[in-house]
């Protein structure tokens, strides 16, 4: 992958104007599309296959008057006597009922059911102090329902008509105060304001301090703009065809800004290192894209997979939310791999770091070195301190309650919140959270009696304040009872009421002769959604933890690294959720953070935080520990372990931890500050669903970067020593190779330099060794083949012959040495190598024109002829034969063998000077491997 990214980055830098112009066209096109179609977001949280949603469908079909959106209107007599204003209120009720789009209006002073108009019966809502009454305006289902955004235009017209009627009523009776919830026709906004820019400003300041240049500091912000703009506009465009909740774009922007700036920061930082080394801007862009860009691809992929993993919950709006956010992250990755190299190429020399004055001769180490040495001096003490800190921070999570929040959690001063509070003060929270119970009474001979009996049973349940209405539908086949719980929608006691009704449903159906008794309505839907989200936490958590272990095991070829990284992630998650629990459960710092009501947070908050934090935590883990691993390998750690030099291996391990940490701590620290600032900028967001997510991620990222990755992980790596890098050989052979630090780039650049000196070849093997499940198959293979050349490999070991064919065919990875086939360096070019090599088993086996290297095993006279034809056509050929086979082609076969390799009984390969013709006879003079490249140059 790194070779491909190197080419991509260099091309984008060389064609910077074209790349930036293309992205601008994409953003402009999406912006034009959204401008033409408008913003069509939903405020609903829906779920499939639950009783409450099925009940809404029944209502829509059999009692549509009760299926539309309802709006509560509170009348308050300023003189304290609401009866004195009854005539005015009656006039409002009559006028509201005549409005287009209104299905029914409950009479606040109580009424009987009207079977001619299908108006349900309602009880009196005069408050205990006699100063208030509450009416409910029920919109027709055709202009929108509790869970649908359909009929938006009609709903807004009805909302305007209601507002006009309220103003007219106020003018007619100045002593009567009127408040409405504004539910009908409520507009859905993006919920993004200027306050979110505070995090971007902080990010710019951090970048300026890190790079010391306005131009360099601005480049990551420009890149993030392209990613966020493309992703955001794409979400808004898609929202015209599918339901997208209003929380989705805000969440996507929050994540996209954070990762977009961070990914650009990593690549630009690495490019400046290359520029400081004297390479050109285009080369620096290519190399940075291949190295840091490889890590960005891996980190971005983990975030994308984690966000798409939200589909595990099988909740449509949550799946849409995860996929939309993942799409924005994908845009951020794509921008990092194209726009960032283009900006590097465009800025060129202005990105090159200024040469600093010579440092003092003092050998005092830097801050990062002093920190890591302090942490690892007594590693177990550092580990204990971090674990204790994380445990204490996690305690408040016990106060965190998950629910689908209602208008009572909206910001104070909004119409919805003020009306909610006024109703709650006059009647109690339960009046804001009615629960609907329906039952099929088709077989009943006394529908009114059944409805009355059902309402009495419901009213007797602990936690039910009263029955708001009880009526059969117009054809007396469906009973509808609306109850008012004592407590609000997000209260666990209201949830208990819903469960009690469902638990007793079977018994009541038998006693009353009804069927299909269901609990539905907005409150029941909210409770069902919350419970489904809660039940999804465990499977999603298992997916995230399992993914973390697997991905890190593949990347670092270690057991300890993924285990410690995953445990650290869980600690960071616990700390972030704990702080959210302290704020929203215990009320700590609620006022300074703008939290106007505590007690519950939106139910999908934990899964969002888990997914996002997982990806970002793995990001920091990769950038820090990959540097440590690089120092461990290059420092000779594996060789010391293999030789049993344990003290030396431990010293190398400790040095690798220090050097790797020092080399990446500054950039990772800056990235963490930026990420924390961006998430903190969303804490004042208008959407109450975003605030707890922003708080949890702000704390979680800060804790993960500075407490876990930069304190706990170095301490653990130091305590474990060489054991941190251990992985069973059998397991290592099963794992794919992922190059996240661009190690393949070094091999590619080395081969380019080799080619410049020696010329193009089809095959280059320098000290190649291979091991498969049966043991050592091949060792020390040195061989080069130019187009049209033929190599003869002789061995008594069939294992070595199979291994050689698998190696050059890209089906087996070398365990040592350098192997290049068709210009592609293993392991990076595995897929490409498989397309340019093949094996010929019969004389007439077809060979694709793209093939540049053919392997022929144990050929007879006829297939030697095929070898001659292939060589004449410019194809390189490897012929493998047994130990007793002749050292040259058969007489009369016009094939020149340019190299002869003999593989002995232990798999070691020896390169010989080969005879050019069969008639020349065998030759056994050994040619040293060091001479081989000179002969073929």
Secondary structure, DSSP 8 states (H G I E B T S, - for coil): -HHHHHHHHHHHHHTHHHHHHHHHHHHHHHHHHHHHH----B-----SSSHHHHHHHHHHHH-GGGTB-EEEEEEEETTS-GGGGHHHHHHHHHHHHTSTTEEEE--TEEE--BTTTTB--EEE---TTSSEEEEEEEE-GGG-BTTB-TTHHHHHHHHHHHHHHHHHHHHH-TTEEEEE---TT--------GGGHHHHHHHHHHHHHHHS-HHHHHHHHHHHHHHHHHHHHHHHHHTTTS--BHHHHHHHHHHHHHHHHHHHHHHHHHHHHHHHTT--HHHHHHHHHHHHHHHHHHHHHHHHHHHHGGGGG--HHHHHHHHHHHHHHHHHHHHHHHHHHHHHHHHGGGGS--------S-----HHHHHHHHHHHTHHHHHHHHHHHHHHHHGGGGG--EE---GGGS-TTSHHHHHHHHHHHHH-GGGGSEEEEEEE-TT-S-HHHHHHHHHHHHHTSTTEEEEEEEEE-TTS-EEEEEEEESS-TTSHHHHHHHHHHHHHHHHHHHHHT-EEEEEESHHHHHHHHHHHHHHHHHHHHHHHHHHHHHHHHHHH--SHHHHHHHHHHHHHHHHHHHHHHHHHTS-TTTTTTT----S-EETTHHHHHHHHHHHHHHHHHHHHHHHHHHHHHHTTHHHHHHTT-HHHHHHHHHHHHHHHHHHHHHHHHHHHHHHHHHHHTTTT-S-HHHHHHHHHHHHHHHIIIIIIIIIIHHHHHHHHGGGGG---HHHHHHS----SS-HHHHHHHHHHHHHHHH---SEEEEEEEEEETTEEEEEEEEEEE-TT-EEEEEES-HHHHHHHHHHHTTSS--SEEEEEETTEETTTTHHHHHHHEEE--STT----TT--EEEEES--HHHHHHHHHHHHTT-EEEEEE-TTS-SS--TT----EEEEEEE-TTSBEEEE---SSGGG-----B--HHHHHHHH-
